[in-house]
Protein backbone atom coordinates (compact mmCIF):
# COMPACT_ATOMS: atom_id res chain seq x y z
CA UNK A 1 0.00 0.00 0.00
CA UNK A 2 1.00 3.56 -0.57
CA UNK A 3 2.23 5.53 2.46
CA UNK A 4 -0.09 8.48 1.80
CA UNK A 5 -3.14 6.16 1.73
CA UNK A 6 -2.21 4.69 5.12
CA UNK A 7 -1.66 8.22 6.47
CA UNK A 8 -5.16 9.27 5.34
CA UNK A 9 -6.75 6.23 6.97
CA UNK A 10 -4.93 6.88 10.27
CA UNK A 11 -5.90 10.59 10.25
CA UNK A 12 -9.56 9.72 9.57
CA UNK A 13 -9.55 7.23 12.46
CA UNK A 14 -8.03 9.83 14.81
CA UNK A 15 -10.58 12.50 13.83
CA UNK A 16 -13.45 10.05 14.27
CA UNK A 17 -12.14 8.94 17.67
CA UNK A 18 -11.72 12.51 18.95
CA UNK A 19 -15.19 13.49 17.74
CA UNK A 20 -16.85 10.53 19.44
CA UNK A 21 -14.88 11.04 22.66
CA UNK A 22 -15.75 14.74 23.00
CA UNK A 23 -19.42 14.15 22.20
CA UNK A 24 -19.69 11.51 24.93
CA UNK A 25 -18.14 13.78 27.56
CA UNK A 26 -20.41 16.71 26.78
CA UNK A 27 -23.57 14.63 27.07
CA UNK A 28 -25.02 15.31 23.63
CA UNK A 29 -25.59 18.24 21.37
CA UNK A 30 -29.10 19.39 22.35
CA UNK A 31 -29.50 21.98 25.09
CA UNK A 32 -31.69 20.83 27.99
CA UNK A 33 -35.13 22.45 27.84
CA UNK A 34 -35.81 22.18 31.56
CA UNK A 35 -32.77 24.10 32.83
CA UNK A 36 -32.07 25.99 29.56
CA UNK A 37 -28.50 24.70 29.52
CA UNK A 38 -27.42 25.88 32.98
CA UNK A 39 -27.67 22.52 34.77
CA UNK A 40 -29.45 24.13 37.73
CA UNK A 41 -33.20 24.29 38.41
CA UNK A 42 -35.34 26.18 40.90
CA UNK A 43 -38.98 25.25 40.33
CA UNK A 44 -42.19 25.01 42.29
CA UNK A 45 -45.71 24.12 41.28
CA UNK A 46 -48.96 23.57 43.23
CA UNK A 47 -49.59 20.22 44.91
CA UNK A 48 -53.19 19.16 44.20
CA UNK A 49 -53.24 16.73 47.17
CA UNK A 50 -52.37 19.30 49.83
CA UNK A 51 -54.18 22.65 49.94
CA UNK A 52 -51.59 25.41 49.97
CA UNK A 53 -48.79 22.86 49.43
CA UNK A 54 -46.07 23.06 46.80
CA UNK A 55 -43.79 20.62 44.99
CA UNK A 56 -40.24 21.99 44.89
CA UNK A 57 -37.22 21.09 42.77
CA UNK A 58 -33.98 22.94 43.53
CA UNK A 59 -30.36 22.27 42.60
CA UNK A 60 -29.14 19.90 39.89
CA UNK A 61 -31.46 19.41 36.92
CA UNK A 62 -32.96 15.89 37.03
CA UNK A 63 -33.39 15.75 33.24
CA UNK A 64 -29.76 16.34 32.18
CA UNK A 65 -28.12 15.58 35.57
CA UNK A 66 -26.38 18.97 35.65
CA UNK A 67 -24.67 18.73 32.26
CA UNK A 68 -26.91 21.29 30.55
CA UNK A 69 -27.21 19.07 27.47
CA UNK A 70 -29.40 16.07 26.69
C-alpha positions as CSV (number, residue, x, y, z in Angstrom):
1,X,0.0,0.0,0.0
2,X,1.0,3.6,-0.6
3,X,2.2,5.5,2.5
4,X,-0.1,8.5,1.8
5,X,-3.1,6.2,1.7
6,X,-2.2,4.7,5.1
7,X,-1.7,8.2,6.5
8,X,-5.2,9.3,5.3
9,X,-6.8,6.2,7.0
10,X,-4.9,6.9,10.3
11,X,-5.9,10.6,10.3
12,X,-9.6,9.7,9.6
13,X,-9.6,7.2,12.5
14,X,-8.0,9.8,14.8
15,X,-10.6,12.5,13.8
16,X,-13.4,10.0,14.3
17,X,-12.1,8.9,17.7
18,X,-11.7,12.5,18.9
19,X,-15.2,13.5,17.7
20,X,-16.8,10.5,19.4
21,X,-14.9,11.0,22.7
22,X,-15.7,14.7,23.0
23,X,-19.4,14.2,22.2
24,X,-19.7,11.5,24.9
25,X,-18.1,13.8,27.6
26,X,-20.4,16.7,26.8
27,X,-23.6,14.6,27.1
28,X,-25.0,15.3,23.6
29,X,-25.6,18.2,21.4
30,X,-29.1,19.4,22.3
31,X,-29.5,22.0,25.1
32,X,-31.7,20.8,28.0
33,X,-35.1,22.4,27.8
34,X,-35.8,22.2,31.6
35,X,-32.8,24.1,32.8
36,X,-32.1,26.0,29.6
37,X,-28.5,24.7,29.5
38,X,-27.4,25.9,33.0
39,X,-27.7,22.5,34.8
40,X,-29.4,24.1,37.7
41,X,-33.2,24.3,38.4
42,X,-35.3,26.2,40.9
43,X,-39.0,25.2,40.3
44,X,-42.2,25.0,42.3
45,X,-45.7,24.1,41.3
46,X,-49.0,23.6,43.2
47,X,-49.6,20.2,44.9
48,X,-53.2,19.2,44.2
49,X,-53.2,16.7,47.2
50,X,-52.4,19.3,49.8
51,X,-54.2,22.7,49.9
52,X,-51.6,25.4,50.0
53,X,-48.8,22.9,49.4
54,X,-46.1,23.1,46.8
55,X,-43.8,20.6,45.0
56,X,-40.2,22.0,44.9
57,X,-37.2,21.1,42.8
58,X,-34.0,22.9,43.5
59,X,-30.4,22.3,42.6
60,X,-29.1,19.9,39.9
61,X,-31.5,19.4,36.9
62,X,-33.0,15.9,37.0
63,X,-33.4,15.7,33.2
64,X,-29.8,16.3,32.2
65,X,-28.1,15.6,35.6
66,X,-26.4,19.0,35.6
67,X,-24.7,18.7,32.3
68,X,-26.9,21.3,30.6
69,X,-27.2,19.1,27.5
70,X,-29.4,16.1,26.7
